[in-house]
């Protein structure tokens, strides 16, 4: 770059960055090419001196520059292209439910693997994970005042959080699978359950206020705007309008011939919308029960329906992988949203009606421009995080994940050799034997050994308790497996954490008095760093740095020299390992990235 670079800045999404400096006093805008390389996309000219500072606004639509010519300029930035995303097969978890807060600053999503996440409704950035590795999340709802978020799981558990802080308020078991949730303006929570009831709880005290019988079970529920009545879509195809005071249906709306997967009550109170497995959407008069419109024409059945804030439009989504907006007065379709590769399980308007949020079985959330139908942003975060990784002497990669699975990959071809559910909890440690024939993995109260090429279970090693912190395999088929354990949280004991040993050929535990020699080095290797004889590899978010160690310090040196190489991963790095010129990185979004490091050989 002629004249040197004095300043750079990334957009919030990380897909685009700007650079400015001396020379021609211009600012360059950079983005990723189809091949994954950074290339110049646009150049802004107009400053009369060096550009000293840059900043993007949170929406990425405006770039602000400051220059030695005593001016600050604002530049319009073209829309960012969609970034390419690599999805390892079987590791992404489908998005089953979504909810949008009325204040528009919070979006919640729930997945089949029991995770609940909150995202920024403005930037799409992930803010927090409130529930991890629980039972599949079937329903989500924000309270009208945006203060409370509720999640229901298929084990019957109901979870309630303070939406703005993520602090858990309470949880309760309904003893029956929860299909649907709604929050009222009167601080009540309604849960539609498989046991043919709709249960209503006080949002603050968790007191059970009512248990409403629902024939055919309540697959979908929504409160009336004043909080005094519930619309319940049933497995029998009926829609019930039930006052809480009487707990008996005021109206039974008949017309659907399949399960009613979604209901929505217009905020103005006069209309109810429902969608069904019969591939129709119906709009009803809430006072008389009359059908105002019956919308047809879908290739699959419908899963979701929501009114906008004015009650003039609805958005529906279904198994044809699309969402669509309809005018309530005329029943005509005004906009379609195509782009998902799986069922659209949820679709909602933002409060301002200018955007649509969709969640899908293709493991993504998408944000759309409601007027043009253009896809604005894709949110990917519902993957199974890499928690441990190891490289063998023949370039096999063992990967432990938060979804309790163990994978082994061939690093030379980046092909998966096997993937198994190895434990009943998170896989926190993995190790190969020196011959690369055995792979060991550790979790809570669990250590296993397997064939490194096929995943065949050799032994489930017994006689211990607690979380494994590190594993080593010494020798091969007639060797030893060593595991070091963590002390329970808060336990202050002067002794070192316990170390256990097993015979790899029999799986039998070897007592300490029978150890022929002491255990190998068992100190856990920090997840985000590794060493060679002459270099130390560290990470900072998505960036990986290779530092030279002072020659006189060698492997034991603590002081880092300058970074001799830098690599940017497509997502934050959760764990890394080095072996003979190759670096393997496990990413927070579930991807595995391998990169060559010839300067380390």
C-alpha positions, -999 to +999 in steps of 0.1 A: +000+000+000+016+032-012+025+057+015+020+033+045-010+025+067-016+044+098-050+030+109-074+001+103-109-007+115-132-037+112-170-037+108-189-053+138-194-084+117-157-088+108-165-093+071-151-059+060-123-036+072-110-002+062-074+010+060-061+046+058-028+063+059-004+085+039+005+086+003-026+095-017-046+103+015-073+078+005-092+051+025-095+015+011-124-008+019-115-045+020-136-077+019-132-114+014-132-128-022-149-160-032-116-178-027-114-165+009-086-139+003-088-102+013-092-079-016-099-042-021-136-036-027-137+002-029-116+033-023-127+066-008-109+098-019-112+134-007-090+140+023-061+164+017-037+149+043-030+116+060-059+096+074-052+091+111-083+074+124-112+053+113-144+039+128-176+021+116-210+029+130-227-001+147-248-008+116-217-009+093-235+014+069-213+045+077-175+049+079-161+079+098-126+091+090-104+117+107-075+134+088-046+157+092-064+181+069-085+190+100-117+174+088-139+145+098-158+128+070-187+103+068-188+079+040-216+056+029-205+019+030-220-005+005-239-035+019-216-063+031-217-096+012-227-127+030-197-145+044-191-181+034-196-205+062-182-240+066-206-263+085-191-296+097-217-323+091-236-333+122-223-306+145-247-278+138-280-278+158-312-268+143-330-237+155-365-248+166-379-216+182-372-179+182-387-149+200-383-111+195-387-086+223-410-056+217-382-032+225-363-047+195-330-049+213-332-086+221-337-117+200-338-152+216-333-186+200-337-221+212-323-253+197-328-291+197-296-296+218-310-276+247-294-242+243-310-208+247-292-178+233-299-140+234-287-119+205-286-082+199-317-072+179-298-043+164-264-058+154-271-096+155-242-101+179-246-129+204-250-115+239-253-146+261-261-183+264-286-188+291-292-225+289-266-251+278-269-288+269-304-292+284-334-310+269-346-298+235-361-263+237-397-263+224-409-228+232-397-193+239-414-160+249-406-125+260-429-106+284-446-075+268-425-052+290-392-069+278-382-078+314-387-115+313-377-144+290-392-178+293-382-211+278-400-245+278-383-278+272-396-312+261-387-327+295-414-304+310-390-279+326-400-242+325-371-217+328-375-180+336-348-153+334-344-116+337-341-108+300-318-079+303-292-094+327-296-131+319-300-139+356-321-170+363-353-161+383-368-196+387-376-229+370-403-255+376-412-289+363-446-292+347-441-330+345-452-329+309-436-319+276-441-282+269-451-273+233-458-236+236-455-205+257-469-170+260-465-141+284-493-117+293-494-080+302-506-091+336-473-109+345-486-144+337-470-172+318-490-198+299-475-231+290-492-256+266-484-291+276-487-326+262-509-338+291-539-319+276-535-289+299-525-253+295-509-242+328-508-205+338-481-193+363-474-161+381-442-147+364-427-135+397-437-161+423-441-192+400-475-198+417-497-220+395-527-197+388-548-221+366-547-255+349-570-253+318-581-286+302-573-287+265-586-316+245-560-327+220-532-309+240-522-273+235-496-273+207-496-234+205-508-207+228-510-169+228-525-144+253-551-118+243-537-083+245-554-076+279-541-108+294-575-122+304-580-148+276-559-174+259-559-187+223-549-224+221-542-243+190-547-280+195-535-313+181-570-321+170-571-290+146-594-268+168-585-233+181-599-226+216-605-191+230-605-195+268-611-168+294-588-174+324-616-166+348-637-196+338-610-219+324-636-232+298-636-223+261-657-193+251-653-202+214-641-233+196-629-224+161-633-253+137-619-255+102-583-269+103-579-306+095-545-310+111-525-300+141-525-262+147-488-254+151-491-217+156-516-191+169-512-153+172-536-128+187-535-093+171-524-067+196-556-047+189-576-077+201-600-082+172-584-110+152-567-143+158-545-161+132-537-198+131-515-221+109-518-258+106-504-291+094-531-289+067-510-263+049-535-234+055-535-202+075-568-189+088-576-154+102-606-154+126-628-127+141-620-130+178-655-119+189-677-141+167-653-169+157-661-163+120-633-171+094-622-139+077-596-154+054-583-189+045-548-187+029-536-217+009-510-226-017-481-239+004-461-269-006-456-281+030-473-275+063-471-243+083-452-240+116-454-203+126-476-172+124-472-137+140-491-104+136-471-072+132-475-044+158-503-028+139-523-059+133-524-052+096-500-079+085-490-115+094-458-134+087-459-172+083-432-198+080-433-235+072-417-267+058-412-252+023-382-234+038-398-200+031-416-172+050-442-148+037-460-116+046-498-114+041-521-084+043-548-091+069-575-071+051-572-086+017-555-119+024-529-113-004-492-121-002-471-090-003-436-104+001-418-138+002-385-146+019-366-175+004-330-185+013-332-211+042-321-246+035-344-261+061-379-257+076-387-222+089-397-229+124-403-193+135-409-160+119-415-126+137-417-089+129-396-064+147-417-038+165-409-012+138-421-036+111-391-030+089-374-063+095-384-100+097-365-125+118-366-162+108-352-193+125-347-226+106-337-262+108-307-252+087-291-241+119-293-203+112-313-172+121-318-147+093-327-110+094-346-097+063-356-063+050-394-065+053-400-041+024-376-054-002-373-091+009-335-087+009-315-109+033-296-085+056-278-108+080-273-144+089-266-154+125-248-187+132-240-197+167-260-228+174-231-253+170-214-276+194-183-259+207-149-276+205-137-282+240-105-303+235-082-312+206-051-333+201-028-342+171-012-376+168+022-384+154+006-394+120-015-363+117-048-376+132-069-350+150-090-360+180-118-335+188-138-334+220-170-314+219-195-299+243-222-322+228-205-352+244-191-365+211-156-375+201-144-372+166-112-383+149-101-366+116-073-373+091-055-340+090-038-347+057-072-350+039-094-333+065-118-363+063-137-375+093-128-411+104-155-414+130-178-395+153-193-411+184-211-400+216-183-410+239-196-398+273-227-386+292-212-351+296-188-327+279-156-342+265-129-322+283-097-341+274-084-362+246-051-380+239-035-404+215-010-432+221+024-428+206+016-453+179-017-434+171-036-467+174-055-457+206-074-425+214-085-418+250-111-393+261-123-380+295-154-363+309-172-363+342-166-396+360-157-411+327-126-422+307-127-444+276-102-458+252-111-465+215-095-476+182-082-444+167-092-453+132-126-468+137-139-455+170-145-491+183-147-490+221-119-508+239-126-500+275-147-478+297-123-472+326-138-473+361-129-465+397-128-427+398-150-397+403-150-360+393-140-341+362-109-352+342-084-323+336-059-342+315-051-376+299-019-393+287-015-426+270+020-442+275+028-471+253+002-488+230-019-518+233+001-530+263+006-496+278-010-474+304-037-447+305-031-419+330-058-394+340-056-364+363-087-351+381-099-317+392-107-310+428-144-300+434-151-263+433-143-246+466-124-275+480-092-263+495-068-293+498-030-290+500-024-323+481-022-324+443-053-335+425-056-373+422-040-393+393-054-427+382-038-453+360-053-482+339-039-510+318-048-503+282-050-541+273-074-551+301-090-518+312-082-527+348-071-500+372-035-502+384-030-494+420-005-467+430+017-492+448+020-513+416+032-484+394+066-494+380+074-458+374+057-425+382+032-408+360+042-387+330+039-349+330+002-344+337-001-307+339-030-297+315-017-279+285-035-245+283-063-247+257-053-215+239-015-219+237+011-245+227+049-246+223+077-259+201+113-258+210+117-224+195+082-209+193+051-203+213+017-202+197-011-180+213-045-167+204-065-136+209-101-141+198-100-151+161-063-143+157-035-169+161+001-156+167+034-175+165+061-159+187+098-166+186+112-177+220+147-164+230+172-190+219+188-192+254+155-198+270+144-226+247+113-245+256+112-234+292+114-197+284+086-174+295+094-142+276+078-139+242+097-126+212+080-108+184+052-124+164+067-141+133+033-151+119-003-144+123-034-163+111-071-152+113-097-179+119-133-175+107-146-176+143-132-173+179-107-200+187-116-222+217-086-246+217-054-252+196-027-278+192+006-279+173+024-310+158+053-310+134+045-280+113+007-282+115-016-263+138-052-275+145-077-250+159-111-258+173-135-229+170-163-217+192-188-222+164-179-259+160-155-257+130-121-274+128-094-254+110-060-268+101-032-245+089+004-252+079+031-235+099+063-241+078+083-216+098+080-239+129+095-270+113 
